[in-house]
Amino acid sequence: MVELVALGAHIQGLRRDRGLTLQQLAEAADVSVSMLSSVERGQKAPTIVVLARIADGLGVPLVDLVAQPDDTRIIVRRAADQDSIDEPGGWRRTILTPVVPGVNFEWIRTTLPPDCDAGRFPAYAPGSHEYIVVESGTLRLTIDDTSLDLSEGDSAYFAADVTHAYANAGPGPCTYYVAALVMRPRPVQPRT
């Protein structure tokens, strides 16, 4: 539970560390000065949308506003809590990494059965990256119009701001890992 006075003092401290006035942060965060002032004084409980805007205005991840100092240093995701998704076509992916607000990184284990095409994935925002490591089998990785066959132990990197696809044309299952840093496009803030 976030204590409002401590939250407000934390936001105010971050604002002052950056040399911003209340007005400047309100403009950068696209919130009213009165709302920001009330939040800093611990008099109003901001919505998650308002907190996200304030975090953007300060240039910090949202988690840095609401977490206690040691809350984000260690996050454990037990095997029983990992999300496994059975996809159409018989393939399965498991998200191995903990979810950390403000961090756009995922580590995924995927197993494709023989003769399985997982389909094409759209281009991510510029600055996105993927690293692939094949644990077993053969993976056909297609980046734009270029296809590569990767075997057990092979790895690859690509800038993920292009369409990409994964397929297993082999006779046995293929298991591979994806480490993805996926950037999210930032909404354009109106200028006044």
Residue, then its C-alpha position, 0 to 999 in steps of 0.5 A: m500500500v502506498e502511503l500518500v504523504a510519502l509518495g508526495a514527498h518522493i515526487q516532490g524530491l524527484r522534481r526538485d532534484r531535476g530543478l523543475t518548478l511545479q508548473q514545469l512538471a505539470e506541463a511535462a506530465d500533462v496534469s493540472v498544477s492543482m492536481l500535482s500540488s495536491v499529490e505532492r502534499g499527500q492530499k489526493a490519491p492519484t490514479i495510475v494514469v496520473l502517476a504514469r504521466i508524472a513518471d513520464g514528466l520526471g523521466v523515471p519508470l512508474v515503479d520508481l514512484v510507487a515502490q519502496p526503495d528495496d521493492t524493485r531490487i529483487i523480484v522472483r518468479r517461481a516456476a509455478d507462477q510462469d505463464s505458459i500459453d498453448e498457441p493454435g498449431g500446437w506450439r507452446r511458449t512460457i514467459l520466464t521473466p518476472v514482470v517489472p513495471g517500466v522494464n520492457f524485457e521478456w525472456i521466453r521459452t518456446t517449443l514448436p512441434p514438427d512442421c509448425d509455423a508460429g506465424r509472422f510477428p509485426a515490427y516492434a517500435p524502433g530500438s527493439h531487439e531480440y536475441i535467439v538461442v536454439e536449445s534443440g531441433t532446428l529453427r527457421l528464423t525469418i527477418d523481413d524476407t531473409s530466412l536463416d536456419l538455426s540448429e541446436g546451440d546456435s544463436a542470433y540477434f536482430a533489430a526487432d523493428v521489422t516483421h519476423a517469423y519462427a517456424n520448425a520444418g524439422p522432423g522433431p520438436c524445436t525448443y528455443y529461447v527469445a530474449a526481447l527488449v521491446m520498446r513501446p511507442r510513446p504517445v505524442q504529448p500535445r504542445t501548448 
